[in-house]
Amino acid sequence: MSARRALVVRGGWEGHDPAGCTGLFVPRLERARFDVTVAEDLAAYEDADLLAATDLVVHSWSGGELTSRQETNLVSAVEAGTGFAGWHGGVIGTNVGNARYLRMVGGRFLWHPDGFQDFTVRIARSPDRDGRITAGIGDYDVVTEHYWVMTDGLNTVLATSVLTPTGEQWDEPVEFPVVWTRRWGAGKVFVCTLGHRVADLEVPQTATMVERGLEWAAR
């Protein structure tokens, strides 16, 4: 059986340590028998043939902007069956002017309180599907950025968190998705909002969900 192909596209704002964070999962993908290519330029998305032959794209590029050609090639590949996955700002804090990309991903970062917050990741007890990504994982506490995100009802939400009021704008807790899956055409999409730094992705529960999510999303 030939190895599946994974394309890791990383770069952008260095504050999210794209090399360090993706570096955690490249060996795991290789152990799962993926042939991994790492690209440090969004121009990788200009190669439609490469994308069509790729089984999984891992996108870690905070603050980026895709050209029309790059966006078309990437989204078209996912619609045709290429898997897509990522975490934190590298996947939902980027390409904010690319509407097709945002619709494919199913969410966008809007804001987070200053500094790192203590909060609980709540695992969905009975997700509509894709529950094997969180199988055996219970609720757990983290200390990191707490993302306020905009999403839609097409997502299957696997984990959530509750953001409590931090000012005068709102006066009651709000629940947000932390991990979700999504179908887009023939492709599958996995998103985790955790992952500001390497240490966040080393938390065992988070690492397990991301590793499973990458394999799940792959064609």
Disulfide bonds with the S-S distance in Angstrom:
none
